Amino acid sequence: MAALLNLLTDIEGVAVGHSTDLALGSGVTAIIFDEPTVASCTVLGGAPGGRDTALLDPAMTVGVVDGLVLSGGSAFGLDAAGGVQAGLREIGRGLQVGDARVPLAPQAILFDLINGGNKDWGLYSPYRDMGYAAFKAAGKGPFALGSVGAGTGATTATVKGGLGSASAVSSEGYRIAAIVAVNALGSATIGDGPHFWAAPFEENGEFGGLGMPKTIDTRLRLKGTNVTATTIGAIVTDARLTKAEAHRLSILGHDGFARALLPTHLPLDGDTIFAASTGKHDRDDMPSFMELCHLAAIVMARAIARGVYEAAALPIDGTQPAWRDRFAKPVA
């Protein structure tokens, strides 16, 4: 088995692609599965936006999807799934319904419309084309983090947000990984300093190795009270899960939000987490599933901190500085 990259692509059969427009200040990330994949989701933010999320409810008929889409652009960004769907149709993927084939790529969006980028795109938004570009860019192995894809225009209450990922292996050898676009109304960092709320879960200095500060500042920090925000992501494992178990895994992913962001799930966040199982490895026991639930929260918390740590400020005057702009030590 290949060595871990600490990315979502550590899960066999999963490809990730980005489409990034720095002038627009937005982007799209496509998650493409080699085979139809069991998936579910949970929405806990008060101002969500999504496409085909209802079919992921465990009570609904459809059991598998071909991909998942994370996008900026708020409601305009929902066009991105159409681009990913077009790419999937082009290669013959999709749910067979009589003579028709319908690719399924549920989507969540975040609000990045007032981050300084040029949103004067004319009659139609660029997101369908960006979704198709993200699909075409999808590949196995390493992919970029930070201000790329769905994390391009992301912000938080204190520093620039971004696209993060992290992975882990259970004691039974099952792999589990998270990907997330961090655009929180709250903060991933503690007080006005560089430390991350996710510090207790950090591995190998993946977001600076700073640990926790001597004192903890829990005062409320928000990037505004008249904006919408939203952190969106996915948890994927190679262990076989039912749709109901995938739904439970998505709920535990939200525990990762709560460990890495303060506050989260606010009335103006649209926080959404997908969960999927490629089913490469059989399992049907409760102890192994509970360990995956435990790891889901941890990898999501780590991915959130990595997304902020790896972000770069947009090349636009007056935009939010990145963590590295404020806290990284210059190289001697």
Phi, psi and chi 1 to 4 in degrees:
 res  aa     phi    psi   chi1   chi2   chi3   chi4
   1 MET       -  138.3 -172.0  173.5  -73.1      -
   2 ALA   -63.1  151.4      -      -      -      -
   3 ALA   -65.4  150.6      -      -      -      -
   4 LEU   -70.1  139.2  -69.1  177.9      -      -
   5 LEU  -102.0   -3.8  -61.7  169.7      -      -
   6 ASN    63.4   39.6 -157.6   20.9      -      -
   7 LEU  -138.6  165.4  -63.7  171.7      -      -
   8 LEU   -60.0  -30.0 -169.0   73.1      -      -
   9 THR   -73.4    2.1   45.7      -      -      -
  10 ASP   -67.1  -17.0  -74.2  -31.0      -      -
  11 ILE   -85.8  119.4  -50.9  -58.0      -      -
  12 GLU   -59.2  135.6 -177.5 -176.5   -4.3      -
  13 GLY    88.5   12.8      -      -      -      -
  14 VAL  -121.5  130.3  179.1      -      -      -
  15 ALA  -120.3  148.4      -      -      -      -
  16 VAL  -129.5  135.7  172.9      -      -      -
  17 GLY  -137.8  146.7      -      -      -      -
  18 HIS  -116.5  150.7  -60.9  -47.5      -      -
  19 SER  -125.7  124.9  177.5      -      -      -
  20 THR  -128.6  129.7  -59.0      -      -      -
  21 ASP  -128.4  100.5 -172.2  -30.5      -      -
  22 LEU   -69.0  -31.9  -65.2  176.3      -      -
  23 ALA   -69.3  -40.8      -      -      -      -
  24 LEU   -67.5  -31.4  177.6   69.4      -      -
  25 GLY    74.1   38.8      -      -      -      -
  26 SER  -160.6  174.0 -169.6      -      -      -
  27 GLY  -176.2 -178.2      -      -      -      -
  28 VAL  -136.9  141.8  176.1      -      -      -
  29 THR  -122.6  128.1  -64.6      -      -      -
  30 ALA  -109.5  134.3      -      -      -      -
  31 ILE  -113.3  115.8  -57.5  160.6      -      -
  32 ILE  -116.7  129.8  -53.2  -59.8      -      -
  33 PHE   -97.4  139.9  -58.3  114.4      -      -
  34 ASP   -61.4  -33.6  -76.0   -4.6      -      -
  35 GLU  -134.4  157.9  -60.4  174.2   -3.1      -
  36 PRO   -51.6  134.0  -27.7   36.3      -      -
  37 THR  -129.3  134.2  -63.3      -      -      -
  38 VAL   -61.1  132.6  171.4      -      -      -
  39 ALA  -151.8  155.3      -      -      -      -
  40 SER  -149.7 -176.3 -171.2      -      -      -
  41 CYS  -159.8  164.9   80.1      -      -      -
  42 THR  -137.5  133.3  -52.9      -      -      -
  43 VAL  -112.6  117.9  179.7      -      -      -
  44 LEU  -119.4   -8.7  -67.3 -174.9      -      -
  45 GLY   -76.8  158.0      -      -      -      -
  46 GLY   -85.4   -8.8      -      -      -      -
  47 ALA  -137.2   64.1      -      -      -      -
  48 PRO   -83.2  161.8   33.2  -36.9      -      -
  49 GLY  -141.6  132.8      -      -      -      -
  50 GLY  -161.7  169.2      -      -      -      -
  51 ARG  -130.5  130.6  170.7  171.8  156.8  161.8
  52 ASP    59.5   26.0  -79.3  -15.0      -      -
  53 THR   -75.8  -28.9   54.5      -      -      -
  54 ALA   -63.6  -33.8      -      -      -      -
  55 LEU   -68.6  -13.5   65.3   81.6      -      -
  56 LEU   -84.7   -7.9  -62.4  177.3      -      -
  57 ASP   -57.8  136.5 -173.4  -67.5      -      -
  58 PRO   -57.8  -21.9  -24.5   33.5      -      -
  59 ALA   -82.5   -9.7      -      -      -      -
  60 MET   -88.1  160.0  -59.6  -55.6  173.3      -
  61 THR   -71.6  -45.5  -58.0      -      -      -
  62 VAL   -65.6  130.7  172.0      -      -      -
  63 GLY  -104.2  -19.7      -      -      -      -
  64 VAL  -137.0  158.5  -66.1      -      -      -
  65 VAL  -130.8  165.8  -58.6      -      -      -
  66 ASP   -98.7  -21.4  -59.4  -68.1      -      -
  67 GLY  -170.2  178.3      -      -      -      -
  68 LEU  -136.6  151.6  -60.2  167.5      -      -
  69 VAL  -130.5  131.9 -174.8      -      -      -
  70 LEU  -116.5  133.3  -51.6  176.5      -      -
  71 SER  -148.7  150.4  174.9      -      -      -
  72 GLY   -80.0 -170.6      -      -      -      -
  73 GLY    95.1    0.6      -      -      -      -
  74 SER    51.9 -141.5 -171.0      -      -      -
  75 ALA   -62.3  -29.2      -      -      -      -
  76 PHE   -62.5  -34.3  -59.9  103.7      -      -
  77 GLY   -66.6  -14.0      -      -      -      -
  78 LEU   -64.1  -15.3  -68.7  172.4      -      -
  79 ASP   -64.8  -21.6  -69.6  -17.5      -      -
  80 ALA   -60.1  -38.3      -      -      -      -
  81 ALA   -62.0  -30.2      -      -      -      -
  82 GLY   -63.7  -37.4      -      -      -      -
  83 GLY   -67.9  -41.8      -      -      -      -
  84 VAL   -65.5  -41.6  174.3      -      -      -
  85 GLN   -60.4  -39.6 -173.5 -179.7   51.2      -
  86 ALA   -61.9  -41.6      -      -      -      -
  87 GLY   -64.8  -41.2      -      -      -      -
  88 LEU   -65.2  -40.9  -72.5  163.3      -      -
  89 ARG   -63.7  -36.7 -176.4  172.1 -176.0  -93.9
  90 GLU   -60.5  -31.4 -165.4  172.4   47.2      -
  91 ILE  -101.3   12.8   62.3  171.8      -      -
  92 GLY    82.4   19.2      -      -      -      -
  93 ARG   -90.0  157.7  -66.7  -72.6  -59.7  -83.2
  94 GLY   137.1  164.3      -      -      -      -
  95 LEU   -72.3  125.1  176.9   68.6      -      -
  96 GLN   -81.2  120.2 -166.7   73.4   45.6      -
  97 VAL  -128.6   96.4 -175.1      -      -      -
  98 GLY    63.3 -126.2      -      -      -      -
  99 ASP   -88.1   -3.0  -67.2  -26.5      -      -
 100 ALA   -98.9  151.3      -      -      -      -
 101 ARG  -125.7  125.4 -172.0  174.8  -71.7  -85.3
 102 VAL  -120.7  103.7 -175.5      -      -      -
 103 PRO   -65.9  140.9  -18.6   32.3      -      -
 104 LEU  -117.9  120.5  -64.3  175.2      -      -
 105 ALA  -140.8   78.5      -      -      -      -
 106 PRO   -55.7  152.2  -27.1   37.6      -      -
 107 GLN  -137.3  148.7  177.7 -176.4    3.6      -
 108 ALA  -126.0  147.8      -      -      -      -
 109 ILE  -123.8  157.3   48.9   93.6      -      -
 110 LEU  -123.5  161.5   55.8   81.3      -      -
 111 PHE   -94.8  114.4 -175.6   92.7      -      -
 112 ASP  -136.0   30.9   57.8    5.6      -      -
 113 LEU   -79.6  -15.1  -62.5  179.1      -      -
 114 ILE  -124.3   40.6   53.7  175.1      -      -
 115 ASN   -99.8    9.7   59.7    9.4      -      -
 116 GLY   100.6  -12.2      -      -      -      -
 117 GLY   -73.2  163.2      -      -      -      -
 118 ASN   -83.6  103.2  179.4   11.9      -      -
 119 LYS   -99.2   14.4  -52.4  -58.6 -167.4  -66.5
 120 ASP   -85.1   74.1 -173.8   17.1      -      -
 121 TRP   -94.8    3.2   50.4   61.2      -      -
 122 GLY    89.4 -151.6      -      -      -      -
 123 LEU   -65.5  -47.1 -178.3   60.2      -      -
 124 TYR  -114.0  143.3  -64.4  108.7      -      -
 125 SER   -71.0  159.6   88.3      -      -      -
 126 PRO   -84.1    3.8   32.8  -36.7      -      -
 127 TYR   -71.6  -29.9  -72.9   97.1      -      -
 128 ARG   -62.7  -45.9 -175.0 -177.5   68.6  175.3
 129 ASP   -65.0  -36.3  -70.4  -18.7      -      -
 130 MET   -67.9  -36.1  -66.5  177.1   75.1      -
 131 GLY   -63.4  -42.4      -      -      -      -
 132 TYR   -64.9  -40.7 -179.0   72.4      -      -
 133 ALA   -63.4  -39.7      -      -      -      -
 134 ALA   -64.5  -40.4      -      -      -      -
 135 PHE   -60.1  -47.4  169.1   81.7      -      -
 136 LYS   -65.3  -28.3  -63.9  -65.9  -75.9 -174.2
 137 ALA   -83.2   -9.8      -      -      -      -
 138 ALA   -64.1  133.2      -      -      -      -
 139 GLY  -152.7  168.2      -      -      -      -
 140 LYS   -84.0  165.2  -48.9  -68.1  178.0   60.8
 141 GLY    85.2 -156.3      -      -      -      -
 142 PRO   -63.8  146.0  -21.1   33.0      -      -
 143 PHE  -143.3  158.4   58.9   86.8      -      -
 144 ALA   -73.4  150.2      -      -      -      -
 145 LEU  -118.1  168.1  -58.2 -179.5      -      -
 146 GLY    97.3 -130.6      -      -      -      -
 147 SER   -86.8   64.6  -62.8      -      -      -
 148 VAL  -138.3  160.1  -65.4      -      -      -
 149 GLY    51.1 -137.4      -      -      -      -
 150 ALA   -63.0  -19.0      -      -      -      -
 151 GLY   -88.4    0.7      -      -      -      -
 152 THR   -54.1  -51.8  -59.1      -      -      -
 153 GLY  -101.6   12.3      -      -      -      -
 154 ALA   -69.2  147.4      -      -      -      -
 155 THR  -137.8  167.5   55.8      -      -      -
 156 THR  -135.3 -174.1   76.6      -      -      -
 157 ALA   -69.1  -22.5      -      -      -      -
 158 THR  -120.3  -42.8   53.6      -      -      -
 159 VAL  -142.3  168.4  -68.3      -      -      -
 160 LYS   -55.1  136.4  174.7   84.0  172.1   61.1
 161 GLY   -85.8 -177.9      -      -      -      -
 162 GLY  -177.1 -172.8      -      -      -      -
 163 LEU   -97.2  124.3 -168.4  -74.2      -      -
 164 GLY  -126.8  162.5      -      -      -      -
 165 SER  -154.6  155.8 -169.1      -      -      -
 166 ALA  -161.6  158.0      -      -      -      -
 167 SER  -141.6  167.4   67.8      -      -      -
 168 ALA  -156.0  167.9      -      -      -      -
 169 VAL  -126.4  131.5 -178.9      -      -      -
 170 SER   -76.0  170.1   77.6      -      -      -
 171 SER   -64.6  -21.6   61.9      -      -      -
 172 GLU   -90.4   -1.2  -63.1  -67.9  -35.5      -
 173 GLY    92.4    6.2      -      -      -      -
 174 TYR   -77.7  138.5  -57.3  122.7      -      -
 175 ARG   -94.1  144.9  -68.8 -170.6  174.5 -168.6
 176 ILE  -144.6  141.1 -175.1  168.2      -      -
 177 ALA  -147.9  158.4      -      -      -      -
 178 ALA  -125.4  150.9      -      -      -      -
 179 ILE  -134.9  142.7 -170.7  169.8      -      -
 180 VAL  -155.6  140.9   62.3      -      -      -
 181 ALA  -105.6  113.3      -      -      -      -
 182 VAL   -94.1  105.5 -173.5      -      -      -
 183 ASN  -133.0   48.5 -173.0   56.1      -      -
 184 ALA   -73.7  144.9      -      -      -      -
 185 LEU   -67.4  -32.0 -159.3   61.7      -      -
 186 GLY   -91.0 -150.0      -      -      -      -
 187 SER  -130.6  143.2  176.3      -      -      -
 188 ALA   -90.6   -9.8      -      -      -      -
 189 THR  -112.4  156.9   52.3      -      -      -
 190 ILE   -90.8  123.5  -60.0  172.4      -      -
 191 GLY    58.1 -135.8      -      -      -      -
 192 ASP  -102.8   12.5  -65.2  -42.7      -      -
 193 GLY  -102.0 -173.1      -      -      -      -
 194 PRO   -88.9   -8.8   33.5  -36.7      -      -
 195 HIS   -74.1  147.5  -58.3   82.5      -      -
 196 PHE  -101.5  141.3  -72.0   93.2      -      -
 197 TRP   -59.4  -26.8  -71.7  109.9      -      -
 198 ALA   -82.7    5.5      -      -      -      -
 199 ALA   -51.8  -39.1      -      -      -      -
 200 PRO   -61.6  -16.6  -24.2   35.4      -      -
 201 PHE  -105.5    0.3  -49.4  106.2      -      -
 202 GLU   -64.5  144.2 -175.3  174.9   12.4      -
 203 GLU  -125.0  131.7  -65.5 -171.4    7.0      -
 204 ASN    55.3   38.8  -57.4  -45.5      -      -
 205 GLY    60.2   31.1      -      -      -      -
 206 GLU   -67.3  -19.1   61.6 -165.6  -17.7      -
 207 PHE  -134.5   46.8   40.8   88.4      -      -
 208 GLY   104.6  -20.0      -      -      -      -
 209 GLY    62.7   32.7      -      -      -      -
 210 LEU   -84.3  -17.7  -59.8  177.4      -      -
 211 GLY    68.8 -156.6      -      -      -      -
 212 MET   -99.5  150.0  -63.2  -66.2  -75.4      -
 213 PRO   -73.0  166.0   29.0  -35.5      -      -
 214 LYS   -67.4  -32.4  -66.9 -179.2  179.7  178.8
 215 THR  -126.1  149.6   58.8      -      -      -
 216 ILE  -111.1  120.8  -55.6  -64.3      -      -
 217 ASP   -98.9  109.4 -178.3   -7.9      -      -
 218 THR  -103.2   14.0   60.2      -      -      -
 219 ARG   -61.6  146.5  -73.1  176.1  -66.4  176.6
 220 LEU   -64.6  128.2  179.0   64.3      -      -
 221 ARG  -129.2  123.6  -76.6  170.6  172.0   77.8
 222 LEU  -130.1  149.8  -59.5  175.3      -      -
 223 LYS   -83.2    0.0   65.8 -176.7  176.1 -172.1
 224 GLY   161.2  167.5      -      -      -      -
 225 THR  -117.6    0.6   56.3      -      -      -
 226 ASN  -128.1   35.2 -168.9   31.8      -      -
 227 VAL  -133.4  159.3  -61.6      -      -      -
 228 THR  -109.6  155.7   54.9      -      -      -
 229 ALA  -128.9 -107.7      -      -      -      -
 230 THR   103.9  124.8  -60.4      -      -      -
 231 THR  -108.4  130.0  -62.7      -      -      -
 232 ILE  -130.7  144.2   53.0  177.3      -      -
 233 GLY  -167.8 -172.5      -      -      -      -
 234 ALA  -148.0  147.7      -      -      -      -
 235 ILE  -114.7  130.0  -60.2  -79.6      -      -
 236 VAL  -131.4  138.4 -176.4      -      -      -
 237 THR  -130.9  155.9 -179.4      -      -      -
 238 ASP   -91.6   -1.5   60.0    6.2      -      -
 239 ALA   -78.2  143.7      -      -      -      -
 240 ARG   -70.5  126.3 -172.8  176.0  -59.1  -80.6
 241 LEU  -128.6  152.0  -57.9 -178.0      -      -
 242 THR   -79.4  169.8   64.6      -      -      -
 243 LYS   -63.6  -37.9 -169.2  176.8 -178.0 -177.3
 244 ALA   -64.9  -38.8      -      -      -      -
 245 GLU   -68.0  -37.7  -72.2  171.9  -29.1      -
 246 ALA   -62.5  -38.0      -      -      -      -
 247 HIS   -62.0  -43.8 -177.3 -111.6      -      -
 248 ARG   -62.4  -39.8  179.5   57.0   50.4 -176.3
 249 LEU   -62.6  -37.3 -156.2   67.8      -      -
 250 SER   -65.2  -35.3   70.6      -      -      -
 251 ILE   -63.9  -43.8  -65.8  172.5      -      -
 252 LEU   -65.7  -29.5  -91.5  -65.9      -      -
 253 GLY   -59.4  -34.3      -      -      -      -
 254 HIS   -66.9  -26.5  -79.9  -75.5      -      -
 255 ASP   -61.4  -33.8  -76.7    1.6      -      -
 256 GLY   -64.5  -38.1      -      -      -      -
 257 PHE   -57.6  -46.2  -82.4   23.3      -      -
 258 ALA   -67.7  -24.5      -      -      -      -
 259 ARG   -85.9  -18.7  -76.2  158.5  172.5   75.0
 260 ALA  -115.3  -10.6      -      -      -      -
 261 LEU  -132.2  138.7  -62.1  167.4      -      -
 262 LEU  -136.8  119.1 -171.0   74.0      -      -
 263 PRO   -82.5  175.5   31.2  -33.5      -      -
 264 THR  -137.1  171.2 -169.1      -      -      -
 265 HIS    58.4   36.9  -55.1  131.9      -      -
 266 LEU   -77.3  168.3  -71.8  165.6      -      -
 267 PRO   -59.4  -26.0  -26.3   35.6      -      -
 268 LEU  -107.5   10.3  -63.4 -179.6      -      -
 269 ASP   -92.8  153.9  -79.2  -46.2      -      -
 270 GLY  -117.6   32.9      -      -      -      -
 271 ASP   -49.7  121.2  -61.7  -20.4      -      -
 272 THR  -135.4  135.6  -61.2      -      -      -
 273 ILE  -129.1  126.8  -64.2  179.1      -      -
 274 PHE   -89.5  155.1  -60.8  104.0      -      -
 275 ALA  -138.3  139.9      -      -      -      -
 276 ALA  -143.1  153.1      -      -      -      -
 277 SER  -128.6  119.7  158.8      -      -      -
 278 THR   -76.4  -16.0   62.8      -      -      -
 279 GLY    67.3   23.5      -      -      -      -
 280 LYS   -67.9  -25.6  -64.1  -67.2 -176.5 -178.0
 281 HIS  -128.3  127.3  -58.4  -70.9      -      -
 282 ASP   -67.0  145.1  -71.0  -25.1      -      -
 283 ARG  -163.4  147.6   58.5  141.1  -60.4  -81.7
 284 ASP  -150.1   18.0   59.0    5.8      -      -
 285 ASP  -105.7  150.9   61.9  -59.1      -      -
 286 MET   -69.5  -41.4 -175.3   55.3   70.8      -
 287 PRO   -58.1  -42.5  -27.9   36.7      -      -
 288 SER   -67.6  -34.0   66.9      -      -      -
 289 PHE   -69.9  -39.7  179.0   56.4      -      -
 290 MET   -64.2  -34.8  -71.9 -162.7  -69.5      -
 291 GLU   -66.2  -39.4 -175.8 -178.2    7.5      -
 292 LEU   -63.0  -38.7  -71.9  170.8      -      -
 293 CYS   -60.5  -44.9  -70.5      -      -      -
 294 HIS   -58.7  -46.3  166.9   70.1      -      -
 295 LEU   -70.4  -28.5  -69.7  173.6      -      -
 296 ALA   -59.2  -43.9      -      -      -      -
 297 ALA   -64.7  -39.7      -      -      -      -
 298 ILE   -70.7  -46.7  -67.9  174.2      -      -
 299 VAL   -66.8  -32.0  -67.2      -      -      -
 300 MET   -68.8  -42.1 -178.8   57.4   77.3      -
 301 ALA   -60.5  -44.1      -      -      -      -
 302 ARG   -64.1  -42.0  -69.1  166.9   50.5 -150.2
 303 ALA   -62.4  -38.1      -      -      -      -
 304 ILE   -61.2  -49.7  -72.3  169.9      -      -
 305 ALA   -62.8  -40.0      -      -      -      -
 306 ARG   -62.7  -39.0  -71.4 -167.1   82.2 -163.0
 307 GLY   -61.4  -40.8      -      -      -      -
 308 VAL   -73.8  -43.0  173.9      -      -      -
 309 TYR   -60.8  -37.8  177.6   73.6      -      -
 310 GLU   -88.0   -5.7  -63.0  -71.2  -10.3      -
 311 ALA   -70.8  153.2      -      -      -      -
 312 ALA  -123.9  146.2      -      -      -      -
 313 ALA   -62.8  145.6      -      -      -      -
 314 LEU   -64.0  146.2  -68.3  175.5      -      -
 315 PRO   -79.9   54.9   31.2  -36.7      -      -
 316 ILE  -134.9  135.8  -58.5  166.1      -      -
 317 ASP   -58.4  135.3  -70.2  -18.0      -      -
 318 GLY    81.2    6.3      -      -      -      -
 319 THR   -81.6  166.1   56.8      -      -      -
 320 GLN   -64.9  132.0 -170.9  174.3   44.4      -
 321 PRO   -67.9  152.4   24.5  -33.0      -      -
 322 ALA   -86.8  165.6      -      -      -      -
 323 TRP   -54.0  -43.2 -175.4   93.8      -      -
 324 ARG   -68.3  -29.1  -64.9 -172.4 -177.1 -157.4
 325 ASP   -65.5  -36.7  -63.4  -34.8      -      -
 326 ARG   -89.7  -33.4  -68.9 -172.1   58.4 -171.2
 327 PHE  -125.9  -18.4  -57.2  118.3      -      -
 328 ALA   -69.4  137.7      -      -      -      -
 329 LYS   -80.3  134.8  -64.6  179.1 -179.0  178.2
 330 PRO   -63.2  145.2   23.7  -32.7      -      -
 331 VAL   -74.3  129.8  177.9      -      -      -
 332 ALA   -69.4      -      -      -      -      -
